[in-house]
Amino acid sequence: MNELRVFDRISDAVGWTPLVRLGPTVDDLDCAVFAKIEFLNPMGSVKDRIARYMIDKAIADGRLEAGDLVVENSSGNTAMGLAMMSVLEDLRCTMVVRRGTSKEKLDCLRAMGIDLVLVDGNLSPDDPESYNRKARVIVAENPGAFFPDQHNNRENSDAHYQTTGPEIWAQMEGRIDYLVAGIGTGGTICGVARYLKEQDSAIEVVAIDPEGSVFFDYFHSGRHGEPKPYLIEGLGDEEIIGCPDFELIDTMYRVRDGEAFRATRALARREAILAGGSSGAALWGVRKLAQQLDRPARIVTIFPDSGTRYMSTIFNNEWMKDHGFL
Ligand SMILES: Cc1ncc(COP(=O)(O)O)c(C=O)c1O
């Protein structure tokens, strides 16, 4: 690490985020809980890591060069990371994002000057206009376009195996009992889990999936259930994707939108950690795990993005009341 954190360009500041011990939100539990504060990455989320890793690798391998088009589907945060890399590397950037994505994220993406394609998040994943298919359609229409394909490309989890995992291991001084993290593409949890389990095979990994996503049933029974709409951004999926290695996950919990959002608000009010809904989901998972343990444990979790991206939703009392969460 560059001790003084002086860099040639903003993408070099990705990573080495702080690890913060939680206090009031967990002090009724017999556990020490540490959260990796990923919203302190330059574009405000954990996904900066995969954007930098995948773009740097593609450029180094000769698969990508200035002027090329980058296409991806994203809940907004990967799109922000790719927007950063596109500005720096002089790439064109077209991002497929669900129309229901928070206004703040859409505004940030527009501020970065990328080309946004908004899709209806309720379409079946087989529909060519859906979130899961539209990026492929655009790639097919633009020969030579670069598609990181974060949902199916294990380079996504390699980025976390190379960076987030070793950082957590060093910051925790190798004393970890559990990793609790949300699962979206699975890149974060599986990359970190792979690294941590290689260091200490006793570390157990708990994934948090939103109610409505198909991962929970698949993990527990191998069944592909019917996806249903939910509001937590960044977690879960409407179909089983190729990036997650489910073998690395020991337990999976299912969180409801309201549970995640109330925990998100508690993080702000009680810890002064202004994080997003998937961070609240992770905190909810940490508490559920800790309540089931019969011995003290050291738990590490990951807070992927910032609460400033959800002022119009999770932190808006009217929105919360309208959805029955308050
Ligand atoms: C806010 C937020 N939380 C969690 C995640 C999940 O991370 P991963 O895709 O690595 O599983 C994402 C991914 O987009 C995200 O945007």
The ligand as an SDF file (V2000), in Angstrom:
LIG
                    3D

 16 16  0  0  0  0  0  0  0  0999 V2000
  -25.2640   -2.1230   -3.2900 C   0  0  0  0  0  0  0  0  0  0  0  0
  -24.7170   -3.4730   -3.5980 C   0  0  0  0  0  0  0  0  0  0  0  0
  -24.6160   -4.3540   -2.6160 N   0  0  0  0  0  0  0  0  0  0  0  0
  -24.1620   -5.5920   -2.8330 C   0  0  0  0  0  0  0  0  0  0  0  0
  -23.7940   -6.0110   -4.0870 C   0  0  0  0  0  0  0  0  0  0  0  0
  -23.3850   -7.4380   -4.2620 C   0  0  0  0  0  0  0  0  0  0  0  0
  -22.0780   -7.6420   -4.6040 O   0  0  0  0  0  0  0  0  0  0  0  0
  -21.7210   -8.8300   -5.5500 P   0  0  0  0  0  0  0  0  0  0  0  0
  -22.2840   -8.5090   -6.9040 O   0  0  0  0  0  0  0  0  0  0  0  0
  -20.2370   -8.8540   -5.5760 O   0  0  0  0  0  0  0  0  0  0  0  0
  -22.3180  -10.0780   -5.0040 O   0  0  0  0  0  0  0  0  0  0  0  0
  -23.8970   -5.1220   -5.1430 C   0  0  0  0  0  0  0  0  0  0  0  0
  -23.5920   -5.5210   -6.4990 C   0  0  0  0  0  0  0  0  0  0  0  0
  -23.9270   -4.8790   -7.4560 O   0  0  0  0  0  0  0  0  0  0  0  0
  -24.3620   -3.8100   -4.8960 C   0  0  0  0  0  0  0  0  0  0  0  0
  -24.4970   -2.9110   -5.8830 O   0  0  0  0  0  0  0  0  0  0  0  0
  1  2  1  0
  2  3  1  0
  2 15  2  0
  3  4  2  0
  4  5  1  0
  5  6  1  0
  5 12  2  0
  6  7  1  0
  7  8  1  0
  8  9  2  0
  8 10  1  0
  8 11  1  0
 12 13  1  0
 12 15  1  0
 13 14  2  0
 15 16  1  0
M  END
$$$$
